[in-house]
Amino acid sequence: MSKDFQTPEKVIYVCTGSKCKKKGGKENGKALRELIKDMGLKGRVEVVKTECTDRCDFAPVMCFQPDNYWMHHTTEHMAKQAFKDHILNNPDNPA
């Protein structure tokens, strides 16, 4: 375990509450963690599972920070596209 507490440059919050989890939230988080690893962004970009965002009617929900970009009814394809748009191709917030 690392002794240094590192603050990531970007965070993706993925709801894994019961409805979001059933509708693909867990798989979305896994796919994003794989992208982070494949792109060599571990430590700079982090996926954080949240228990519930209280937006169950819009499941699965996720949010990209620091852009404050919220997504709803998110498919894995949509999550990967948002990763490209908000993590890889964002000139205002380069990862």
C-alpha positions in Angstrom: 0.0 0.0 0.0 1.3 3.4 -0.9 2.2 5.7 1.9 1.5 8.9 -0.1 -2.0 10.1 -0.4 -2.4 11.2 -4.0 -5.2 13.4 -5.3 -6.2 12.5 -8.8 -6.5 15.2 -11.5 -9.9 13.8 -12.6 -12.5 11.7 -11.0 -15.4 9.7 -12.5 -18.2 9.0 -10.0 -20.1 5.9 -11.0 -23.3 5.1 -9.1 -23.5 1.5 -8.0 -26.7 1.8 -6.0 -29.2 -1.1 -6.5 -31.0 0.3 -9.6 -27.8 1.7 -11.3 -26.0 -1.6 -10.5 -28.8 -3.7 -12.1 -28.8 -1.4 -15.2 -25.1 -1.5 -15.9 -23.4 0.8 -13.5 -21.0 -1.8 -12.2 -20.0 -2.8 -15.7 -19.5 0.9 -16.7 -17.2 1.4 -13.8 -15.2 -1.7 -14.7 -14.9 -0.6 -18.4 -13.7 2.8 -17.3 -11.1 1.4 -14.9 -9.8 -0.8 -17.8 -9.5 2.3 -20.0 -7.6 4.2 -17.3 -5.2 1.2 -16.9 -4.8 0.8 -20.7 -4.1 4.5 -21.2 -1.5 4.7 -18.4 -3.6 7.1 -16.4 -3.6 5.3 -13.1 -3.1 7.7 -10.3 -4.1 10.7 -12.5 -7.7 9.6 -13.2 -9.8 7.6 -10.7 -13.2 5.9 -10.8 -15.1 6.2 -7.5 -18.1 4.0 -6.9 -20.9 5.8 -5.1 -23.6 4.0 -3.3 -26.6 6.1 -4.5 -27.0 9.5 -6.2 -30.8 9.5 -5.5 -31.4 9.6 -9.3 -32.8 6.1 -9.6 -35.2 6.9 -12.4 -32.2 7.8 -14.6 -30.1 4.7 -13.8 -27.3 4.2 -14.5 -25.9 7.6 -13.5 -22.3 8.8 -13.6 -20.4 12.1 -13.3 -17.1 13.3 -14.7 -15.2 15.8 -12.5 -13.9 18.5 -12.6 -16.1 19.0 -15.7 -19.3 18.4 -13.6 -20.6 16.4 -16.6 -23.5 14.2 -15.5 -24.8 11.3 -17.5 -28.0 9.3 -17.2 -29.2 6.0 -18.7 -25.6 5.4 -19.5 -24.5 2.5 -21.7 -21.0 1.2 -21.8 -20.5 2.8 -25.2 -21.7 6.2 -23.9 -19.4 5.9 -20.9 -16.4 5.1 -23.1 -17.2 8.1 -25.4 -17.5 10.4 -22.5 -14.1 9.2 -21.3 -12.7 10.2 -24.6 -14.4 13.5 -24.6 -13.8 14.5 -20.9 -10.6 12.7 -20.0 -8.6 12.3 -23.2 -9.7 15.1 -25.5 -10.3 17.9 -23.1 -7.8 20.7 -23.7 -9.0 22.7 -20.7 -8.3 19.7 -18.4 -5.5 17.6 -19.8 -5.0 14.3 -18.1 
